[in-house]
Amino acid sequence: MLIFSGNTVKWTAPEGQNIVKVINKSPSRFAIKIKSSDVETYTTCPVYDIIEADHTLNLVVVRKKAPMKDDKISISYLECEADDTDAAAVFKKPNLTPNVYIVTMKCITTSTER
């Protein structure tokens, strides 16, 4: 089971960087895949990764300068085998349905900016 540091990232400026912690407190390994509802504005590092048992991943979310509007990032994850080394390949395996966790990119504007 994965634990996430929150389901909302708040942005108070049109550009910047935030961290979403993905914590694996289980004895299993998990492959993750990140997607954004606005790939022109938000990038993440990593996009794919494997989180080892009892490890934490710092998912870096970068917001490029753009109009302030709410968006979403989805974190898909699947339990993977000990010999899996390519997270992207894990998601191509047949008959697997990933779990999905949604993080809202919440843009906070002042009343004069609206």
Sequence and secondary structure as in RCSB ss.txt:
>XXXX:A:sequence
MLIFSGNTVKWTAPEGQNIVKVINKSPSRFAIKIKSSDVETYTTCPVYDIIEADHTLNLVVVRKKAPMKDDKISI
SYLECEADDTDAAAVFKKPNLTPNVYIVTMKCITTSTER
>XXXX:A:secstr
 EEES SEEEESSSSEEEEEEEEE SSSEEEEEEEES TTTEEEE SEEEE TTEEEEEEEEE S     EEEEE
EEEEE TT   HHHHTTSTT   EEEEEEEEE   TTT 
